[in-house]
Amino acid sequence: MKLKDLLYKVELIEIIGNVDSEILSVEFDSRKIQKGTLFVAQSGTQVDGHDFIQKSIESGAITIVCERKPEEINPNVTYVVVANSSIALGIIASNLYDNPTEKLKLIGITGTNGKTTTSTLTYNLLESLGYATVLISTIRILVHGNEYPSSHTTPNILTLNKIFSEAVQKGCEFAVMEVSSHGIHQNRIAGLHFQIGVFSNITHDHLDYHKTFAEYIKAKKKFFDELPKSALALTNLDDKNGVVMLQNSAAKRYSYALKTDADFKAKILENQFDGMLLLLDGKEFWTPLIGQFNAYNLLAVYSIAILLGIDQEEVLTHLSKLKNVDGRFQTFKSQGGIVAIIDYAHTPDALENVLNTIQNIRTRNEKLITIVGCGGDRDRTKRPEMGKMAARMSELAIFTSDNPRSEDPEEILKEVEAGVEPQFYNRTLKITDRKEAIKTAYKMAEKGDIILIAGKGHETYQEIKGVKHHFDDLETAQELSNQLNK
C-alpha cells in the first residue's frame, strides 16, 4: 500500500520525503523490521521507540512515523512527524487492513468487574441467534467459533485489525471486545470504530498503574468521550460513576439498572445455587447464572441486543439458555456433597459481590470457607481490603498465594492479613501453598459446606519469579475432593 493511503486521516505535523513510496509492512517493534517497513516510534511507558529509529533504518525501514525528528535525516527515508504516535499507529493499522471495524458493528465493554463475562455472554448470545460474531476477550479470541491464539491480554492494534479484517472476509456482522483502562490510556484502541460503548462499573483496581482513583476514572471516561455521534453509549446507573462516564460523550445515551429508573430494568425474583429467576423489562425468565453481579451482566447483554435491533422475545429465549463463563461463579458439587465455587474475584468489590451472592443463597446451617490471595506486582492497596472482606463474611478464611510474580508470597499474605479485624483473627489461616490451602479447606469441610476459591478463576497457571507453573483451581479442587472422598 502507498504511504499516502496509509496516512489517510492521520493528524500530520510535518512530512519529509516521498509519500508515494510502497509500504510492504507496518511495525512498532524494531526487532521485526524488514525491507520496505514503516516503523512507528512510540513514546512508551518503559521503552521509547524513538531510541530505535536508527536501528530500524539499518534493518530496512523506509518510513519513520515519530513525534520527534531525529537529529540526522537519512535522504532515503521518509519521516512523518505526528502529535501522538500511538494514535497514528491505530489509524495506520486500520487503513492497512481497509478499516474493517467500519464494516462490523463493534461493541466495546469497559469497567472494573464483569467485562469478560459480559463480552463472552454477548458473543454467545449473538452466535446463538445466528449472527457471525467476533470475540476479543482476555480469556479467548473467537471468530465465528474459530479460536485464535491468545496471550490473555488485549492484542496490539495491528493484530486486532488483522483479526477484524479476517472476520469481515468470513462474513462476520458483529464484534464484541473488552476495553481495558490500560488500552484506553495508551491509545491502543485508536482507529477502531465502535458502534456501542458499554460501562459496567468502576471500583478500586489497577492503582499500581493509574496511581489514583481519579486517574482510573479519567481513563475509563476517555473511551466514552471519544465515541462519535453515530455511536450508542450504555451505562450502569446503579454505579455512582455511571452518569459521570457519559457526561461529555457525543454518542446517544442509554442506561440500565436494577435499583434505579433506567431505559432497561431488571429485578431478581429468585436466587438459588442452580440459577435465578429474573424480571427483565417486565418479562420473567430463568437463567442458570447466579447472583446480583450476573443479573447486571445479563441486563447489559440484553440491553446491547435490544439496541442492536434484535427482537425481544428472541433475545429472552436465547438469553435464558446461556451458561456461565469459565471461572466466573463456576460451581460443582463433590460426591461428598460439598459445593465448590471457582471465581475470578480479585478486587475487594468483586469478592464482596461473590460473598454477598453466597450469603443470599445459603441456609446458614453450613460453613463457608473462603480461599483468597492477592497477585504480586499489582495494586497493593486492595490487599488488606480483601483480607478484611474474606474474614468478616466467612466462617473460615484461608489466605494463600495468587500469582506472586516477583514478590515474596509471605510478604503479600502479611499485607492481606493486616486488614483482618481483631474479632475475626480466629477465623483465618495462612497457607502459602495454594494446593495445600484447597486441600485443607476440603479436610475441614463437611457435607453441605461451601468452599469459595477466589482470585484466579479461568487461569491455569501460577506465576512465580517469572515462571508460569500449571495450576487450575477447578481441576485441583475436583482432584482433591476425589482423593479425600469428599
N, C-alpha and C positions, 0 to 999 in steps of 0.2 A: 504494500500500500504506500502511496506517496505521502511524504511528510505533511504536506499542506492539508491532506484529508484527515490525517491523524490528529491534527491540531484544531480541527473544527470545534468551536465553542470553548476552547481553552483561553483563559484570560492572559493575554500576552503583554509583556513589558518591552521586550526587545528581541529581535532575531538577527543573528549574524551568520550569514551563509545562505545556502541554497535550500529552498523549501520544496523543490521538485524532486529531490532525491528519493530513491526507492528504499523503504524501510523493510527489512526482512524479519525482524523480531523486536519486541519491546521487553526491557528488563529493568528491574530496580536493584538487582543483586549483581554486583560487579564480577562475581565469580562465574556467572552464567553468560557472559558476553561472548558473542561470536561476530564474525564479519557481517557488517550491514545492520548492526543493532542500534536501536535508540535506547540510550541509558538515561533513566530518571534518577537524579541525585536528590534524595530526600534528607531533610534535617530530622533524623530520628531522635528518640529519647536517649539512646545509648550510643549509637553509631551515626556519624554524619556522612551521608553518601557523597558529599562534595569532596571528601578526602580521597575518594576513589575515582575521580574523574580521569586523571592521567592514566591510571591503570586500565580503566575501561577503554580508553582510546587505543592504548597499546594492544588490547585484546581484540580490537576490530570495531568498536563503536564509531559510528559516523555522525551521530546526532547526540547532543547532550542537552537535556532539559534540566534547568537548575534555577535556584533562587539567587545565586551569586556567581557572576562570571569569574572564571579562573584568571589569574594574572597573565598567564601565557595562552594566547589564542592560536590554535592549530588551523592553518588556512584550509586544510582538507576536511575539517569538521564543521558542522552547523551547530550553533549554540542558540538555545531558546531559553530566554530568561522569563520566569513567571513569578507571581507573588507567592504561590504555595505549590510546591512540587507534588505533594500528596494529592491535592485536588486535581492538579493537571494529570497525574497518573491515572486517576479514576476516569476522567473524561477520555483520555487517550485509549485506555483499555476498552471502554465502551465503543469508541469509534473503530478500534481494531477488529472487534467482533460484530460490527454493524448494529450497535445499540440493541442488543437482544432484549433488555428489560422494557424497551418501548413496545415490544411485541408480546410481552407477558403481562398478566395482571399480578404485580409483585406486592406481597403483603409483608410488612416489616413489623416484628413484635419485640418490644423492649420492656424492661422492668427488672427488678431485683430477683423476684421469685416468679416461677410459672412460665418463663419464656420457652423452655424446651417442651414442656407438656403442652402448652397452648399451640405452639408451632406444629408439633407432631400430630396432635389431635385434629388440627385444621387440615393438615396434609391428608390424614387418614379419612377424614370426612369427605373431602373433595374427590379423593380417589374412589371412595365407595359410591359416590354419586355419579361416577363415570367420567370425571374430568381428569385428564392427564396433567399431573402436577409435579412440581419440583419442591424438595425439602432441603433447606440448608440449616442444620442444627449442630450443636456442639456434640451430639451423640452420633448422628448419621447424616449422610448426604444421599438423597434418593432422587432419581429422575424417572418418574412414572414406574416405580417398582424396582428399577435397576440401581444397585448400591455402588457408590463411588468411594474410593479410599478417603478416610477422614483422619485428621490428626487431633480431633477433639478440640479444635479452635476454629474460629471463622476463617475460611480460606482467604488468601490475599485477593486483591481486586482483579488481577489478571486471570487467576484460576476461576474466580466467580463468574466473570464474563464468558470464559470458555465453557463452563458448565451450562450457563444460561443459553448460550448460543447453540450448544448441542441439544438442549431441551426444546428450543424453538424448532430445530430441524426434525425432532421426533414428534412434533405436534402438540407439545405441552401448551396449556392455556393459562395456568396459574403457577405462581411460585410463592413459597412461604419461607421466611427467613428470620432467624433470631438476629437481633441487632444489639450488640453489646455496647456498654458505655465506652470501653476502650476503643472499639471500632469507630464510634461516632466522634470521639475526641480526636483521634488520629486521622480523621477524614478517610477511613478505609472503606467507606460506602459511597464515596464521591462518584458521581456519574451514573449511579443507579437511579432508575425511575420507579418510585414507589407509588402504587395506587391507593394503598391503605396503610396507615401507620397506627399501631396499637400500643397503648400504655397499660401495663397490668398493675404495678405498684412500685414503691421505692422504699427501701429500708437500708440501714447502715450496712454497707459492704464495699469492698474494693477501696477502702480508705488508704491502703498501702500505696495505691496509685494516684487517686484523686486528692488525697491529703485531707480534704474537708468534705462534710456532707453537702455543703452549699455548692462546691465544685462538681460533686457527683450529680446533683440535681441539674446543674447547668449543662452537663454533658448529655444527659438524657433529653433535656428540653431542646437542645440544638437539633436533634432529629426532627422534631415537630416544627421548629422554627423554619426549617429548610424545605418542608413539604410544599409542593406547588399548589396553586389554586384548584387544579384539576383533581387533586388527591382528596381522600377522606381521612379524618383523624378520629380514632375511637379511644376514649379514656375511661378508666375506672373511677367513678365519682366517689366511691367509698374510701379511696385513698386521699388523704388530706392534700396531696400534691397533684391530684388528678386534674383539677381545674388549671393549676399553675402550668402544667405541661403544654396546654393548648393556648395560653394567653396570647402569644404572638404568631400563631400558626395561620397561614393563609388558606389552609385546607378547610373543607366543610366539616363541621364538628358534630360528633355523636358521642353518647355516653352509655355506660352500663353500670348496674349496681344491684346489690342485694338489700341494702339498708336505706338508700335514699331514692328519691324520684330520679328517673333516668329514661333515656329513649328505649333501653332494653332492660327488663327487670326479671329477677328470679327469686324464688323463696324455697328453702329446704323444708319439705313436709315430713320426711322420714330420713334417718341417717343410721345405717347399720354396717357391720363389717362386710356384708356381701353386696352393699350398694346403697343408693339414695333414691328417694322419690322427690322430684323437683317440680315446682310450679314455675313454668318458664313462659313469660308473656301470656299468662292465662291458660296455658296448656300443661296438663300433667304428663310427666314421663319418668320412667325408671332408668337408672344408669348403674352399671357395675362399679363406677368410680365412687370414691368415698371422700367425705369431708368438705368443709366450707371452702377451702382453697380450690378444690376441684369444681365446686359449684361456680366459683369465679372463672376458672379456666373454661368450663363448658359454656358459660354465658358469653364469654368473649368469642369462642368459636362460633356459637350460634349467631351472635351479632355480626361477625365477619361474613358469614354465609348469607344472611339476610341483606346486608349491604351490597353483596355481590349480585343480588337479584334472584337468588335461588328460592324456590317455593318453600314456604314454612313447613307444611306437612312432610315434604320430602326431607327437609333438614332434620326435623324432630325424629322421624323414623330411623334415619341413618345415625343420628347422634346417639340414640339410645343403645346402639349396637357397639359403640366404640369401647375398647378395652384400655386398661391402664397402660401408661408408658413405663418401660423397664426402669426399675429403681425409683419410681415415684409412688409411694404408698403401696408398694408391691407386697401382698400378703401370701403366706402359706401356713397351713396347719400341719404340725407333725403328727406322726402316729400316736404320740403320747398326748395329743390334744393341746399342745402349746402353740399359740398364734405368734408367728414372727412377722414383723413389718420392716421392710427394707425401704429406706427413703433417703433422698439426696440432701435433705435439710442440712445446710452448712452455714446458715446465718441464724442469729437469735430469733428473728421474726418467723423464719421458715420452721425452726424447731418448735416454737410456741404454737404455730398453726397445727403442726402434726400432733403435738401433745394434747392440744385442745380437742382435736378431732377424736383422738382415742378416749379422752375423758368423757366426751359427749356420748360415746357409744358403749363404753364398758359398764359393767354392773356394780363395780366396787367390791365384788366378792373375790377378785383376783388381784395378783400383784402385777404392777407394771415395772419392768426392768428396762432402763434406757442405757444404751451403749453409745457413747459420743466422744468425739475429739475435735481438734481443730488443725487445719493444714499449716505447715511451716511456710515461711517466706510470704505470708499473706497478712491481711489486716489483723493486727494483734488486739485491737480494742474490743473485738467481739468475743474473745476467749473467755473472760470472766462471766460475761453475759450468758454464754452457752452453758457454763458450769452451774450458774445460779438457776437457770431455767430447768435444766435436767434434774437437779437435786430437789427443787421445790415441787415439781409436778410428777415425780415418780416415787415408787416405794424404794427403789434402788437405782442409783446412777453409777455406771461404770465408765470411768474416763480412760480412754485408750488412744493409740496412735491413729492418725488420719493423714497420710501423705506428709510426713515431717520434712521432706525435702532436705535442705542443707542444715536445718536446725536440729538441736538435741531434743528428741521426743519428751524426755523427762522434764526439760525446762518448759516446753509447751504445756504439759499437763499441770505443772505448778501454776501457770497463769490461768488455766481453766479452773483449777481448784480454788484459786484466790477469790472467785466470785461466789462460792458457796456460803450461804448464810449460816451462822453458828448453830442454829436449831436443827439444821439439816446435815451436819457433819456425819452423823451416824448412818446416813442413807447413802454414803458414797464409798466407792472402791477405786483404786488406781491400778490398772493393769496395762502396762505399756504395750505388750504383745497383743495385737488385735484378735488373732485367732484364739489366744488364751482367754481374752475377755469374753468372746462369744461362747466359748466352752464353759466358762464359769457361770455365765447367765443361764445356760441350759441346765447345769448341775443344780442351780438354786431354784429353778422354775419347777412348778407343778402343773398338773392338768388344768387347763383353763387360763393359765397366766399368759401375759403378753410381753414379748421382747421386741423393743424398738431398736433397730440397728441403723443409726443415723450418720449422715455425712458423706458417704461415698456413692450410694445408690447404684447407678449403672456401671460405675467404674470397675475395671477388672484388674487393677494393679495397686500397689503401694509404692510410692516414690520415696526412696531413701538414699540420701547422698548422691543424687544424680542418676540413680539406677532404678528402673521400674521392675518390681517383682510382682509376679502374678498373684492377685488376691481378689476374690469375688465374694462379697458379703453373703449373697443368696446361696451360692454354691457351698460356702463354708458352713453356713447355718444348717443347710439340708444335710450335709455330710455329718456334722456333729450331732444333730438330732437323731440320725440313724444309728451312729456309733453308741450313743448313750441310751438308745431305745426310748427317746423322749420325743 
